[in-house]
Amino acid sequence: MARVCPHIPAAELAAGAAPVAVIRRHFCRRWNSWGGAGAGGRGGSRGPENGAVVAWCRQRRSRPGMLVAAAVAAAVAVAVTLALALARALPAAPALPHALARSVLLRAAGRCRRRLELGCSEVRRGQERRLQRLLPPGTARGSEAFRGQHPLGPGCAGEEPGGPVPPLPLWAVLCSWWGTDPLLQGSLLYLDTLRATFPRALAPCSTALLSWSHGSPRAPAGWPLPTLYCPPALAGALPSRAAALRVQLLFALRERGLRVLEAGLAAELHDALRALRTGWPELAQELALGRLSPQPGLPEGVRGRLQALLAPDATRAAELRAECSRGFEGIVRRLWPQLELVVVGTAQGAEQQYCRVLRQADCAGLPVYCPFYRAAGALLGVNLWPEKPVPRFLLCPDWAFYEFLPCLAEEEPQTMLLGELWEGREYQLVLTAQSGEYRCPAGEVLRVTGFHKQCPVVEPVRRESQTLSVRGESIPEDRFCRSLCRAVGMWPGARLVDYVCVESDLLGASSGICAPHYEVFVELQGLRDLSEGQRYKLDQCLQEDFSLYKSFRFKGSIGPLRLHLVGAGAFARLREALGPPGPMPRVLREERLLQLVQSSVIS
């Protein structure tokens, strides 16, 4: 009898047993001797033929598990679809469908978190897998071949803080169990993070959304669970930014038991609370009467539909009057005693200043949590630490292919990959997030603050497009802000609210006959005028902080900085003129925006 397999003893075949049974029994013994868990298991290393057998056995063994996982995922998807259908069908009693949808979404979120933890342990493999999905079929495999074939491209086109609210059909949750759609995966991770740190924030109608979405709707952080949110979506789609934020604020004020205040941008929450400061008597009257007053940017037909959702609430109106009469320090926590968290969609770049202002005054005592990191229109990272004061983001290996250029390299550097970074160093981000757009510099500088397993945790530092330079001196956005804050700290009683900068080239003939210089427009609290000595403090701080700027000032190549004070509300009008959805620039490059700010100068 011919030997069926050279590894099976001939005595077993000679005993008359069926060859298939002998082979199965022998392979089981061999599997146990190999450890059954890959190289390094019991029995030492395996040879090439052993590896093939192990792979075959794993494949056969995994098929039932795959079928079970697919069946469970399908059941979860059906449950979510039914729950959302019930939530739409029973708007007056959302508790049961909300609980069902929350339960199944949190189960999917838990699986998503486990996949993320596994991906953070295999960063190189995950990045190679993501790159292969982005490349067309037949392309040479591997990151080294990819970098050799494709030179660094132009900068990424534009930046958006979020994407439109997608539908949540059955297949979307089904695919979430093994797919890599960043928008859905990011929202599931957000829900999982809230479950772990602020579980009561997942109650129905416990989140108020303050975000203008006219012409470019944005997905809120918890969009797969719409029953989280209390203001109607119609309120955010008004043609006027100021009207949209005010109407959303009115609906939020009705809900005393809110757990979360969420805004697409920190500036939107800042402006909504500014509307509360200036218009709380009118808001209290509208609450008491259950009416929505006519206002610019609020079409009459839409006003009627929104007013139908209001009801008179004299008790809540009296609370609003009492708390606002006491002042506005910590007003958010006093108006919503059960509030646990403030969520903002973007907290880097220009939005850092608004986060700082919110923490100092209106939102004092509350954590300000930015759950996502986006750049160049792509969702790239997630913040798993909502209680940390400075947002840090875990770059998810399955969401994009990342490369990094060291900032202080003396020679033309080779890009580094996600698993090759050093803690404490700064890198320019190079991104491949979409097919056909390869190796695009994102215009973002990141600092590595630590690691989660093998995956870097980063902090956005600055946007390269917001660098000031009239003679090649290149003053970065973040360092200019520090110099400005230091100068404002020397003005007794002053608090910086907002600012923008302009290079004198944009001013044209209006700047007069002088050397190139900067013009800075600031809004302050506690100070209504600036003396010449106070204005000079900022130029002095810049000279102390930037030796090259000081050298150009000494030679006369750069003229003295000019500082202007603008009235309250000037920057809210500027953001309205900018339109959604991006954060406000700190360096203005458009003449129409400059003219708008100049018209608000008071000193």
Summary of the structure (lengths in Angstrom):
residues: 603
radius of gyration: 29.2
end to end distance: 103.9
largest distance: 106.7
contacts: 1904
relative contact order: 0.08
helix: 47%
strand: 15%
